[in-house]
Amino acid sequence: MTYFDLRITNAHAEGINSRIQAIKVKANRYRNQDHFKTAILFHLGGLDLYPVTHRVVG
């Protein structure tokens, strides 16, 4: 009903939750919670693994 009042959904949050659940399924091999948190930040943090360090001019 919130959608009809405010025209917003929680689809983005549900997408993030489903990705965390997929990581959690694989987390059986993690030894502690810190490794699980690190995996979530790594996969969902939006980091660029290949950042541009310099540009070629020409």
QUISUL-V174500 format. One record per residue. RES is the residue in three letters. OMEGA is omega as a letter, one per 20 degrees, with the letter a starting at -180 (999 if undefined). Layout:
BEGIN
RES:OMEGA
RES:OMEGA
END
This chain:
BEGIN
MET:a
THR:a
TYR:a
PHE:r
ASP:a
LEU:a
ARG:r
ILE:r
THR:r
ASN:a
ALA:a
HIS:r
ALA:r
GLU:r
GLY:r
ILE:r
ASN:a
SER:r
ARG:r
ILE:r
GLN:r
ALA:r
ILE:a
LYS:r
VAL:r
LYS:a
ALA:r
ASN:a
ARG:r
TYR:a
ARG:a
ASN:a
GLN:a
ASP:r
HIS:r
PHE:r
LYS:r
THR:r
ALA:r
ILE:r
LEU:r
PHE:a
HIS:a
LEU:a
GLY:r
GLY:r
LEU:r
ASP:a
LEU:r
TYR:a
PRO:r
VAL:a
THR:r
HIS:a
ARG:r
VAL:r
VAL:r
GLY:999
END
